[in-house]
Structure formats: structure tokens, C-alpha cells
Amino acid sequence: MSTDVGADTIAPEEFVQPDCRLFIDTNVFMDTREGRAAGLKQLFEQCKDIAVRSGNGIVVPTKVVDELTKQSRLDTAEFTDERAAAVRRAGLWLPALESGASAGLIRKDLGDGSNPYADDLFVDLFTRFGGKYSMCLLTEDITLRLRIRLLAERTDRRLVAGTVSLDGRIEVESDQALYGRGVRKLARIRQRIDEGTGPSKDRKEVAILTPVLDDFQKTFGVEAVPPPPGNSHTPPVAHLADPAGQRTPAAFKSTTTLRSDDQLLGETDIPDEGAHVTAESLVGRRSLVLGELLGEGGEGRVFAVDGDEDLVVKIFDEEHRTGHRVEKVRLLMSHDLVSPGIAFPASVITNGDGEDVGYAMPRASGKVLQATIMRPARFKATYPNWTKADLVDVCISFLEKVEYLHSLNILVGDINPKNLLVTEGKEVWIIDADSWQFEGYPCPVGTPMFTAPTITGEYADALRTMEEELFAVATMLFMILITGAFPYARAGADTGDVAGLIKEGKFAFQFREHSDRDQPDGPWKFMWSHLPPQVKARFWNTFHRDGRRYNRRPTANEWLRAFREYQQFLSGPENFDDMSNDVFPTRYKAGTRDTPIYECATCHTSMVGMRKKGQREFSKPPLCRKCDTLDPSRLCGDCGQPFITFNHAHWHTSNGREIPTRHEWIKEQCPPKGSDTTRRPNPKDSGIQFSPGPTASKTPSPTAKPQRVAALGRSVWAKVVDWWK
């Protein structure tokens, strides 16, 4: 995860904690700028106690030590003063590193010298171990910093590349500043090549840096940087791409100034079915006849057009025919924008009095997202053969449209499933152009579930920020993948208070060490389990208040890359669990390739083995939770009733334990005579660990908690379904 903080600094102690790694490149030791050596010494001093105590020293790879040794032996007689000073610094640092290694502050035993290109050594290390550790590299190499920033963004890991500040902290530049330095570096290298004054490695550096800068600009959307004075080479320029791949300049001005208050227009004749209206476009006027009513929304009604199957007309309700709406429609139409899947206005519709009453647009095909994908029962009936890959395709289609609109400086504003249609071919349509936000015109409407926590008051009273738009984008993606699940739903939460849940920022779905006991029960947790780690990481960091993307949310472009990788994952060798392709998985994802996948002995539903604690072996309970009932052959030695489930008995035997013989040994009271004992929840389902033995302490019955949690899970599901009705 990149750090776009604008010349920010980070305490180096953060990266010598047990789950972190701090690396130093050769050029940091050879930096001759005033105060840099003192800053590095301060960094070592700040890290010493924690690094030694945790046994996690600062890593100076073998290749770096070898390079410092090589540099220290060079004859400096023919060098410039600056180059000679750098070589002397290399020699001075070698004994200091040896001393630091003896004290446990420095590690010199990582990374061999086999890789001929030093940058690749660090990129390889960060690629291989970034999923396990938070990692930081101190380097003066701009190319290397750019590459690691890109790697962090693609993997959504905490991977940082910076340099040492004068006070011993880690200095990290903003995306824009780093990009600018990269562009200037490329220009200098190309100038040297033209003049024939540079080293032989310059051409290789250009071959690496050129695509890195282009990728960096597309990824972070940084502004173009002009070439340095006197340099003939043009650096990469900023551009924005439409869905067809053409480079398109922003059609509308970017502004943070809100237009004056919107005003209702005067009373006029509102056309209805069968009415004659006039369509005004850039090519002229023509008469249309409104056909059948196709749909009715919050701001108007949509009609077919007699004799034109490719066109529909939206007529504003009288209470929503405002100055802003008609001005926005005319402004959009004036740019003659056409893009598949986006319902741009094609013409302004006027009534018999010549007054604006609506607009014509391309006829969107498909079904409304809310009535299909967001409702599991209807989804299964509408798309019975769809897989998870189909939902990923829907997300990609949605993101392509959003990215294109953002490139024009248009915010959709009211992103919600009612404003999206999806076809059988998984193409998404975005409609309701009159509510979009651009050039100071606000989006006057919104949907609570898709409203960022920073939006307060009336929607029309302020302009949305890009961060607020991206909250809605992320929410939509999550709810498509998990078929209607609200990101902030959790067991025991009142989903009626949507704004309160969003403001809390408590994303309950489990991610790595972040295990929340309030994770929603039911099918949602299985869907979440089967998402690839990179997608889960991006969602968690976006929605959780402690996430690294909570205040700087992923752009549509970033999500596009993530979902295209997800697309490849589903059909690639990394996807070793076939159920990850199911829209509605019925169990958790297999944790590793060697996890046994088998069937319930009774109903044959798919199950996965559970690794035994501290062992490589797996336990394979014979029955799924639905089929796991009390074993009628095992009776309590006190009351004579069945008391232990098949799976609980299996758990004891698979762990080399004796099976209990009475209720007391599984911490449960004998039932009163005559009570129903035909079915009891598996005590293990409650998350409580049980051990046999007459001296076990008494605890509350575990049967109540699973029933309560299941009921809460059903309640959350029901409330969200009711919300979308």
C-alpha cells in the first residue's frame, strides 16, 4: 500500500518490530550530502533497543556489503571530489556494520550476490515476502522507489521505499513528487546518452524506467511533469482512457465551487404517453411521440419512443424540473458524448410550449441490478448458471464505465443498484445522467448505504469529493460480489441505522489477524472466505476504520487492476479450490493445497478438513453442521440420555483423547426427565474448547450461543433484504 503523504516521515522503529523488515541499500551509506551520515547514525540509535530485543536487526543484504567492500578498495586518484568522498564513506561504514552485526542491530546474512542487477534483488525480496511482513527499503534510487511504490499498490501491502531524513526518520515523498523526480531522472539519462557522456548502464536504466513511469502515471493519476529546460525529450504525459482505449481529455472543468442554489422552474405541460414532443440535438430538431411507460423513478418517468427502438425519453416530474437539471442536460448534450453502457443525453426534450421537460438517451438493455444480483433468491432464478467469474465480469464492466466518467471530471454521485442495469452478457449500463455531479452542479440525491461517512446534511448542499465517490464504488463492488451483503452488516447490529454503522467504520469480515466475533453468520462468511487475499485486503483496508485505505480509497483504475487479476486467478493454477468459482459457496475455502476436500457422510455436501493445532495433519469431521446430531448409541452415565454429537466424539478420538461418558465431562447439565434430547448443537460450534475430566469447571451451557448468533445472522439478512424491497 503506497503512502501518499507529501514528504511525510515515519519512525524507523516501526519496521524493526517482529512482523516487519527494514532494509538499507548501498547508496544510502555512500550519500555525501551534509547531515545524511548523522541522520543514519540516529536511525540506528533509535532502532537499537527494539531490534535487539525482538531479534529483528536492520537488514543490510550480502550484496550491499559486497558492493561497499568493492567500492572501498577503489583507487580514488582520478575521481572527482564528490565521487572520492562517496568511496571513503563506503570504507568508513564497513567496520560500523560489523560492530552492529555483533550487537544484533544489523543482519548481513540475507540475500546472496547472484542477481546481477541490484534493484531486482530488493524487488524480488519485497515480492516474495511482502505478504508476510511489513517492509521498508531505504534507498536513494528513484527507479527503485517507483517500482516498490507500484508493487505496494498492486498487492495492497505495506511496502515503503524512502530515504533517511536529517533527524533519523524515514522520509517518504508523495506520489506526485516521486513521479516528478523520476521524469527528471529519465530526462537526465537520455541527455547523457545523446551526448555520449554516460555509463554503459544508462540504456538499460532507460529501458526499465520508461515503462515504470508510464505505469506509475496510470496507476496514481499524477499530473504531467514538463521536461527540464534545455532537454528535448518529452516525458510521459498524463492521459485518461475511455473504455475503447482512446485517449480523451477531460470534457468538463474540475471545480470545488458549488453552483448557486437550484430552483424549481415554473408550471408547464408535462407530457405523458402518446404526447408529441420535440427533440433538440446538435444536428437539429425532430418530432417524437412518447410510447409506453417503461419505468418510474424518484425524479421522473421513462417512456419508449414510437418507431425508434434504440431511444428512450426521460420526462421530469414537475417537482423535479429544476434549473440545475435542465442546464446539466444541455451541457452534457453539447459535448456529444457517446460511450457503450453509459446513458449520455442525446437530445433535449421540449414540450409544445418549447420548455425543457426531459431528455432522450440510448435505450439501456438488461435488468436492474437491485432486482437481480442484490437479491440471492432472484439471482438464482435469473442467472442460474452464473459463476463467480461472471460477477467479476460485472464488476469490471461497472468499473470501466465509472473510470471513463471520472476521466471526464464527472462523478456519478448517486451510485446505487437502482441506477445500474446488467445484461445477460454481463455488460453494465449507468443511467440517470441528470443526477451526475460536474462543473459545480451537485448530485442532489443519494442512497444511505452508499453514502460516505463524511457526507452530512442534504446532498444538494455540497459537492461530493472523489474520496466520497470512491466509497460508493467500493460498496457497490462488495455488494455485487457478496450478492447484496452490506459491508457494515454484523451479527447483533441494527441495519436500520445505516449511517451510524458506516460512521463507526467497523468492518466485521475477518481478514488475517483481524478476527471480529461479530462477523455476519450465514452464507456471507463463506463468500468472503473464497475471495482472493488481495481483494480481501483491499476491501478491509477500505472499509475498516483502521485500514490503510480508509481515508484514501482505491480509485476505479486500481480496482480495475485488482478485478482483472481476480479474473485471471479464477481460471489459473493459484485457484486450488473449485468452490471459489461458486457464487454461493456452502463452506469455507480450503486453506492450502493439501487441505482435504470431502463430502458429508449423510447429505454429501462439500466439506474441508481442519488442521489440528500445532500439527500438519487434518481432522475430517464426518458430518456437516446441519447433519451433526446426537449419537443415540452413546448415553450419559448419569441420566441415560444421548449427550454427545458424532462430530464431537470424532474430535476427541482424532486428537487422541478418550470420548466423554457423561454430560458433566462436556460441561453440560443432564436434561430433565422427559425433555427432548434428539438434537443438540455441537458444543464445538460455540467456539469453546472442551476437555474430558470430572474436575472440569462448570460453564454456561454452550447451546444458547449458537442459536442466538444464528438468529441474529438471519435477522441481519432479513433486514438488508427488506431494505432493498
LUMZA-373989 format. One record per residue (C-alpha): residue in one letter; x, y, z. Coordinates in steps of 0.25 Angstrom, whole numbers, plus 5000, padded with zeros to 4 digits. Example, Ala and Ser with C-alpha at 12.3 -4.5 7.8 and 13.67 -1.06 7.14 Angstrom:
# LUMZA-373989
a504949825031;s505549965029;
This chain:
# LUMZA-373989
m500050005000;s500650134996;t500850255005;d500350374998;v500650475009;g501450585003;a502950585009;d502450505021;t503350435031;i503150305038;a503850265051;p504850155047;e504550075060;e503250025053;f504049945043;v504949865053;q503649805060;p503549655059;d502649655047;c503449755040;r504749775032;l505649895029;f506649895018;i507749985014;d508250005000;t509750034997;n509550174992;v509050215006;f510350185012;m511050265001;d510250385002;t511150505003;r510050615006;e510250695018;g509650625031;r509250495024;a510250415031;a509850475044;g508350445041;l508750295038;k509450285051;q508250345058;l507350245051;f508250125056;e508150185071;q506650195070;c506550055066;k507549985074;d506749945087;i505549895079;a506349825068;v507249755079;r506049715088;s505249665076;g506349595070;n506049665057;g507249745052;i507349845041;v507649765028;v508849805020;p508849695009;t510049625006;k510049684992;v510149824999;v511249785008;d512049734996;e511849854988;l512249944999;t513549865001;k513749874986;q513650024986;s514550044998;r515649974990;l515650064978;d516750164975;t516150304976;a517350374970;e516550404957;f515150424963;t514450554965;d514450604980;e512950564981;r513250424976;a514450404984;a513650454997;a512650344994;v513650234993;r514250285006;r512950275013;a512750125008;g514050095015;l513650165028;w512350095029;l512849955028;p513449945042;a512250005047;l511349905041;e512249795046;s512049855060;g510549865058;a510449715054;s511249675066;a510249745075;g509049695068;l508649825062;i509049785047;r508749665039;k509749635028;d509349495025;l508149515015;g508149525000;d509349464992;g510049534981;s509549444970;n508649554964;p509449644954;y508449764956;a508349814970;d506949874968;d506449734965;l506949684978;f506049774986;v504849764977;d504949614978;l505049614993;f503849704994;t503049624984;r503349494991;f503249535006;g502249655005;g501049575009;k501749525021;y502449655026;s502249805026;m503549845019;c504349975017;l505550005008;l506450125010;t507050164996;e507450284988;d507050214975;i505850274969;t505550164960;l505550064971;r504550154980;l503650164968;r503650014966;i503349984981;r502250084981;l501550014969;l501749874976;a501149924988;e499949984981;r499749854973;t499849764985;d499149854995;r500349825005;r501049925014;l502349935006;v503050065007;a504250125000;g504950255005;t506150315010;v506750365023;s506450495028;l507350585035;d506750545049;g506850395046;r505450375042;i504950305029;e504550415019;v503450375008;e503150464997;s501750484991;d501350414978;q501450544970;a502750584976;l503350444973;y502750434959;g503450574956;r504750524961;g504650404952;v504350484940;r505550584942;k506450464945;l505950404931;a506250534924;r507650544930;i507950404926;r507450424912;q508250554911;r509550474915;i509250374904;d509050474894;e510350544898;g511150414899;t511650444913;g510850344922;p511250204926;s510850084918;k509750044928;d508950174924;r508250104913;k507749984922;e507350094932;v506450164921;a505850024917;i505450004932;l505050144936;t504150184924;p503050074925;v503150094941;l502850244939;d501650214930;d501150104939;f501250204951;q500550314944;k499350224940;t499350164954;f499350284962;g498750384953;v499850484955;e499950614947;a500850624935;v502250684938;p502850774928;p504250744922;p505450814929;p505950934922;g506850914910;n506450764909;s505850714896;h505250594901;t503750594905;p503450524918;p502150434919;v500950524919;a499650504927;h498550444920;l497150384923;a496650264915;d495250234911;p494650094910;a495050084896;g496550114899;q496550244893;r497250364900;t496150464904;p496450604910;a495450634922;a494250694916;f493850774928;k494550864937;s494950814951;t494450914961;t494150914976;t493251034975;l491751004977;r490751064968;s489651154973;d488451084979;d487551004970;q486151064967;l484950994962;l484451044949;g483051094947;e481851014944;t481750954930;d481150844922;i481750704926;p481650614914;d481050474916;e480950344908;g480550374893;a480950524894;h481750594883;v483050654888;t484250724881;a485650664882;e486750774880;s488150714877;l489450774872;v488950724858;g487550794858;r486150764863;r485150654861;s483850624866;l483650494875;v482350424880;l482550364894;g482150224894;e481850124906;l482350164920;l483550074923;g483850114937;e483650214948;g484750274958;g484950374968;e485050494959;g484350454946;r483750354937;v484450274925;f483650254912;a483950174899;v483950254886;d482950214875;g483750164863;d485150164870;e485550044878;d486950104881;l486450224888;v485650254901;v485150384907;k485250424922;i484150534926;f484450604939;d483350614949;e482850754951;e483450764965;h484850714960;r484850804947;t485950904952;g486951004947;h488150914950;r487550784943;v487250854930;e488550934930;k489350804933;v488550724922;r488850834912;l490350844916;l490550694915;m489850694901;s490750804896;h491950714897;d491250604888;l491750494897;v491550344893;s492050224900;p491450084901;g490850054914;i490650204918;a489350274916;f489850414912;p488750504907;a488550504892;s487650624891;v486850714900;i485250694900;t484350814900;n482850814901;g481850894892;d482251024899;g483751004896;e484050984910;d485150874915;v484450754921;g485450644920;y486450574910;a486550464901;m487650354903;p488150224897;r487250114902;a487950034912;s487749884912;g487749784923;k487149764937;v487249864949;l488349814958;q487549834970;a486549734966;t487449624962;i488849614967;m488549684980;r487549584984;p488049444985;a486749374982;r486449454970;f487849444966;k487849294966;a486549294958;t487049404948;y488449354945;p488449204950;n489749174942;w490649294946;t491949274954;k492749364962;a493549394949;d492249454943;l492149544955;v493549594954;d493249624939;v492049704944;c492949784954;i494049804942;s492949864933;f492449954944;l493850004947;e494150034933;k492950124932;v493250194945;e494750214941;y494250274928;l493350374935;h494350414945;s495350434933;l494350544928;n494250604942;i492850544944;l492450484958;v491350384957;g490850434971;d489650344974;i490350214971;n489350104975;p488749974969;k487550044964;n488350134955;l489050014949;l488549914939;v489349784935;t489149704922;e489249554920;g490549584914;k491049644928;e491049784922;v490649894932;w489850014928;i489950144936;i488750234935;d488150364941;a489150454935;d488350574941;s488750544955;w490250534952;q491250644958;f492150724949;e492550874947;g491950914961;y490650854959;p490450754971;c489750624971;p488450654979;v488150514982;g488750394989;t488550254996;p488950235010;m489650105008;f490650174998;t490850305006;a492250325011;p492350365026;t492850505023;i491550545015;t490550615025;g489350695023;e488550705009;y489250644997;a489050774989;d489650864999;a491150824996;l491950764985;r492450614987;t493950594987;m494550484979;e494850404992;e493350404995;e493050354981;l494050244983;f493450204996;a492150174988;v492950104977;a493550004987;t492249984994;m491649944980;l492749854977;f492649784990;m491149764989;i491249704975;l492249604979;i491549564992;t490149584985;g489549694994;a490349685006;f490449825013;p491949845017;y491649885031;a490649775034;r490949695046;a490349605056;g489549675066;a489549815058;d488349895055;t488449905040;g487350015041;d488350115046;v489250105033;a489850245035;g490250205049;l490950075044;i491650145033;k492150255043;e492650145053;g493550085042;k493449955048;f493649855036;a493449715043;f493849625032;q495149545036;f496449585030;r497749515034;e497949545049;h496749635049;s495749545054;d494449605058;r493449525066;d492349605060;q492549555046;p491149525040;d490749385041;g490149305029;p490549295014;w491349435014;k492449385022;f492649265012;m492649365000;w493649455008;s494549335011;h494749304996;l495149444991;p496649444988;p497549514998;q497849634990;v496349664988;k496049645003;a497249735007;r496749844998;f495349835004;w495749825018;n496749945017;t495650025010;f494449995020;h495149975033;r495450105041;d496850055044;g497050015029;r498150085021;r497250125010;y496050175019;n496450315017;r497050305003;r496150204996;p496550124983;t496250184970;a495450124959;n496650094952;e497350024964;w496049934966;l496049904951;r497449844952;a497049764964;f495849714958;r496549674945;e497549604954;y496449534961;q495849494947;q497249424944;f497249364958;l495949294956;s496449214943;g497849204948;p498749104956;e498649184969;n497149154970;f497249014976;d495849014982;d494848994971;m493749044981;s494349184979;n493649194966;d492349174972;v491449294974;f490849234987;p491949144993;t491449055005;r492749045013;y494049115016;k495149125006;a496149015007;g497349085014;t498449015006;r498648914994;d498748795003;t497548825011;p496548705009;i495248735002;y494248625004;e492748605006;c491748605018;a491448455020;t489948485021;c489648595011;h490848595003;t491048745004;s492548785002;m493448795014;v494848835017;g495748775027;m496248855039;r497748855042;k498048805056;k498648915065;g500148905064;q500148795055;r500248765040;e499048665040;f497648705037;s496348665045;k495248615036;p493848625043;p492948525037;l491748615037;c491348755033;r490748845044;k489348825038;c489548675039;d490348665052;t489348615062;l489448545076;d489948405075;p488848315080;s489848205083;r490548285094;l489748305106;c490148395118;g490548305130;d489748395139;c488348415132;g488448315121;q488148415110;p488948435097;f489848555100;i491048565090;t490948585075;f491648505065;n492648615061;h492948645076;a493248495078;h494148495066;w494848625070;h495248545083;t495748425076;s496548505065;n497248575076;g497648445083;r496648475095;e495648385101;i494248415098;p493448465110;t492348375116;r491448475123;h490948615122;e491748675133;w493048635125;i492648725113;k492248835123;e490748825121;q489648785131;c488748665130;p487448695124;p486148685132;k485448555130;g484448555118;s485148665111;d485448665096;t486948615094;t486848575080;r487648695075;r488748785081;p489648875075;n491148835074;p491748895086;k493048925078;d492149015069;s492149115080;g493649135079;i493849085093;q494948975095;f494548855103;s495448745110;p494848625117;g495048605132;p494248605145;t494948735150;a494648825139;s494048955143;k492548985141;t492249085130;p490949125124;s490249035114;p490849055100;t489549025093;a488949165095;k490049245088;p490049175074;q488549185074;r488649335077;v489749365067;a488949295056;a487649365059;l488449505059;g489049465045;r487649435040;s487149565045;v488249645039;w488049575025;a486549595026;k486749745029;v487649765017;v486749695008;d485549775013;w486449905011;w486449874996;k484949844994;
